[in-house]
Amino acid sequence: MKKIINDPDQVVEEMLQGIVFAHPTVRRLPGYNVLVREVISQKVGLVSGGGSGHEPAHGGFVGKGMLDGAVAGSVFTSPTPDQVYEAIKAVDQKKGVLLIIKNYTGDVLNFEMAGELAEADGIRVEKVIVNDDVAVENSTWTTGRRGIAGTIFVHKIAGAKAEAGADLDDVKRVAEKVIDNVRSMGMALASCTVPAVGKPSFSLDENQVEIGIGIHGEPGTHREALKTADEITSQLMDKILNELNVSQKDEVAVLINGLGATPLMELYIINRKVSQILTSKEIRVAKTYVNNYMTALDMGGFSISILKLDTELKELLFAPADTPALVQN
Amino acid sequence: MKKIINDPDQVVEEMLQGIVFAHPTVRRLPGYNVLVREVISQKVGLVSGGGSGHEPAHGGFVGKGMLDGAVAGSVFTSPTPDQVYEAIKAVDQKKGVLLIIKNYTGDVLNFEMAGELAEADGIRVEKVIVNDDVAVENSTWTTGRRGIAGTIFVHKIAGAKAEAGADLDDVKRVAEKVIDNVRSMGMALASCTVPAVGKPSFSLDENQVEIGIGIHGEPGTHREALKTADEITSQLMDKILNELNVSQKDEVAVLINGLGATPLMELYIINRKVSQILTSKEIRVAKTYVNNYMTALDMGGFSISILKLDTELKELLFAPADTPALVQN
C-alpha cells in the first residue's frame, strides 16, 4: 500500500485535525468526529455525514448555505449513533434539524437512532434519504438504490432553503424534491485501497472497467473493456436519463464527480460529451460542477449526476455558499 | 494506458471544450487554445499558461481577481508564441499586460517571443518568472529553479492588485514580491502517464518515492523508501523553510497541492503536520489552501508551498476571487 499517511488507524483523526487547521470557519466538537460551523445561525440545522474516505464530502460542505454539521465515521464505515446525536445537539437552534442520509443500511440505522435520541431530548428531527445512484437496485450495503454524489445537490439546495429561514417541514420538502429529481451513475478504472486493509478492494484487468461502481468499491452492473470517454459517458447518460423524467426545454444541473484519482482533464472531457448529449436533446444546462466532490479514497473513475430543475430548485442552487469545498457568490 | 479519453491527440481540444461548457464566465478565443474572461475589464491584463496536464492550472484561474487569459499548450509542452500573442492581444485594455511564466526554458522563450510580437503592435508587456521549487537548481527543462504550485499565489495576489486598478509597474512589483517570498517542494508516489506516450513517464518500486519531483515527472533530488506522512512532510518543510527567510511571529500562507491522484484525506494529513511544524516555530498561518491546484496529470504525490506574507500581500491574498477553480468572498 502506497499512501501518504502515518498510522492506518489514525487517518480520520489526523485528517480532521488537518481540516480544522486549514479552515477556521469549521470547528470540531471536542471528543467527537464531528465538524460544525464555527458560527451556528438561528435557522433549521442540517446534518449529514457517513463513512470517511469520500472527501471533501461531507466536512467540506459545512458552512454558510450548506451544512451545519458533518459526522465522519471510520473509512467507509457509518458513524455511530452517539456521534450523530452530538452533531444534532450542537447545531439545533430550537428550529429542528434535518438529517441528510445517503442510502446505506448502516447510515440509515445509525442516523435514525441518533434522531430518536435527540427527539427524546425534545429536539425536532426529520430525515431524508438520498438514493440517486441508478446503477443497481439493492447492493452490498443497501436496500434500494445507493446514495452517491447527487447528495451534494441536496446539501446545496436544502442548505440554501434553511439559510433563507424556511421551517423544518419546508426544508425537508425541498430536500425531497431534489432527491426525486436527481439521478447519478459512476464507473471505475481502478480500485481504491482502504488504509486499514492495505490492499486494493477489488481488481480490474489492465483493459477492464467496472460500470456502475459504488463509492466504496461495491460492484456495479458489470465489467467490460475500456471504451472511449464518449462511449462510456453516453452509456452512463442513457441510463441516467432513462430514470429521470426530462424532456425538451427542461433545465438541468450537471455534476461531474471525480472519485479521487481521476485528473480534471478527463472530467472535462467527460463534461464535453455530457453537454453535447443534453444539447442534442434540447435540454438546457443551467449550471455545471466539475471536480472531486464525493470521492472513494484513491479510486480511479467518476460519476455523473443530473438534477432536473424547476424555478425553486434553480434559485436555491444559485444561492451563495461558503464552505471549504464549495464557494459561490 | 487506462484513461477516460477519446483520442490522445485530442485531449487538450476536448478538455477546453468541456471547460467552456462548464464555466460560462470563461470563453475561448476562436481557433486558439486560449481561455479568457467572458468580460474583460479596464485594467492591467494578466496572462499565464504553459503545457496542459496541470489542471486546474491555468484555465481554472481565469476570472475576477486572478487571470485574464490562460494559454494551454499540448500536454507538458509550452504553448507556441502565436497562441500567447493572441492571448495578450485579447486581454489588453491599453493598460499593458503582465505575463506570469513558470520557469521552464520553453515557456520563457515562447512567452518572451509573444511579448515582443505584442510590443511591436504597441502593447506594453512585462513579465515575471516564477521559480518557487527549492528541490533542484537547474533541471531537465530549466535553468535555475522550476516554477510549480507557488505560481497560484502569484496569480491570486497579482490578480487582486490588477483588479484594484494598479498600473502595470505596480502589478509587476507585487508579483515579484510574491515570487521572492514563496518556496515550494513536492514528492511523488507514482508516475503520471502522458496520453500521447501511453506509458508511465518513470517507474518507482512498490515502496519507493521520489523526493523533489517536478510537475512533468522530471527527476527530483533523490529516491528513497516510503516513510510516514509526518516524516515526508518534515523533510520537505525543512528544505522549504531553509530557503525562506521566516522567523518567529512572521505570518505565512500555506498551499498543499495534490498532483492529481492523491486523495484529499492525505492532503489534510499533510496539512496537519505542516501546521504543527509552523506552530512549533511560532510562525502564524494566515490562510491555508488544500486541494488540487497544479497537477501533473494522474501523478500520485503532492507539493507544499509556503508564502511569507507582509501587510500588502496578506490583504491581496484575502481579496475576493471568482474563477472556476478558486472562489473567495
Interface residues (C-beta under 8 A of the other chain):
Chain A: K2 K3 I4 I5 N6 V11 E14 M15 L16 Q17 G18 I19 F21 A22 H23 S52 G53 E55 P56 G60 L189 A190 E206 N207 V209 L226 T228 A229 D230 I232 V254 I256 G260 A261 T262 P263 L264 M265 E266 L267 Y268 I269 I270 N271 R272 S275 V285 T288 Y289 V290 N292 T295 L297 D298 G300 G301 F302 P320 D322 V327 Q328 N329
Chain B: K2 K3 I4 I5 N6 V11 E14 M15 L16 Q17 G18 I19 F21 A22 H23 S52 G53 E55 P56 G60 L189 A190 E206 N207 V209 L226 T228 A229 D230 I232 V254 I256 G260 A261 T262 P263 L264 M265 E266 L267 Y268 I269 I270 N271 R272 S275 V285 T288 Y289 V290 N292 T295 L297 D298 G300 G301 F302 P320 D322 V327 Q328 N329
